[in-house]
């Protein structure tokens, strides 16, 4: 089930002259001012978001692990942008176009906080002082009714705004955000959802030598009409400031540094045989969708006496889908999405079919005790990105050792967006 939670850009709250200036109203106004200052002074930055996705059937009390997803998420001029780890730039693209299948959400960096505290659509009620993990906080209940909500939910092809309510906690001394809880409970009939819940925890994060109040963890649970649940648990780490519109610039060279050679984009011809090995061990139990998988070319790939991809060139693919099973014995299917190669000052896209190890041959060996009609690739692998190639990794640990040898044959280049 493909799900995405999208928060529309909020508008700033306007002063309500008809609202009585009670002590609760004054306190809320002070909190909103502090939140406004926190969000206004956040730098352009990027963090690594690691999401553990799991599911639970209506008859089960236990969540079953589905996969891990790793993304780089950036806050740029108030917009949330996403990219795969190690990408050179962020693009304004729907995160659902990047992450296939399962539940995925946005808005956790800043949009939810802006919509709740500052849009003027939330109705607040003070609930007193509460101890939260040893920290004294002011607690407010809020509600954003469906008719005023700018919170859009998408489930498959259906899309509609939803109403929601919840609680916010702010530190008694600093008035900083500590936690936001959201419950989606006003749901239009076209959305096949019973209820949705999200909790965002905030903390102090050092970026560029300064402390900022930012989300540190998020948990989201979506329950469908049949009672099945999709749960995401996310952690934000490795936050860094960057400059430049949507292009990452982490290390500026000194003015007197020698200029690097201009980068040259190279296109490999179709039908070129490439042998390469894994540069570092891949532990599938710790890996996540989006992680780079780096290979090294082990011998010159030539055509007509010309070396087109030299020994030692690096090829970086992307881990796209991992499905692990215990029957008939421990094994994992792995999808590797197309990536890029680089050597010297040259680089280009790498699209190729995997020749060795042979997937069908490995399936026949591993599944030889099963009936032929059951020897199939798991249906979840159908979520892999176009052009992905599959590996079958035996063993319950799902481990590919450094030096793992592969052979590939390049395919015709179809362009950046194909």
Buried (B, 14 or more C-beta within 10 A) or exposed (E): EBBBBBBBEBEEBEEEEEEEEEEBBEBBBEBBEBBBEBBEEBBBBBBBBBBBBBBBEEEEEEBEEBBBBBBBBBBBEBBBBBBBBBBEEBEEEEBBEBBBBBBBBBBBBBBBBBBBBBBBBBEBEBBEEBEBEEEEBBBBBBBBEBEBBBBBBBBEEEBBBBBBBBBBBBBBEEBBBBBBBBBBBBBBEEBBBBEBBBBBBBBEBEBEEEEBBBBBBBBBBBBBEEEBBBBBBBBBEEBBBBEEEBEBEEEEEEEEEEEEEEEEEBEBEEEBBBBBBBBEEBEBEEBBBBBBBBBBBBEBBEEEEEEBBBBEBBBBBBBBBBBBEEEEEBBBBBBBBBBBBBBEEBBBBBBBEBBEBEBEEBBEEBBEEEEEEEBEBEEBBEBBBEBBBBBBBBEEEBBBEEEBEBBBEBBEBEEEEE
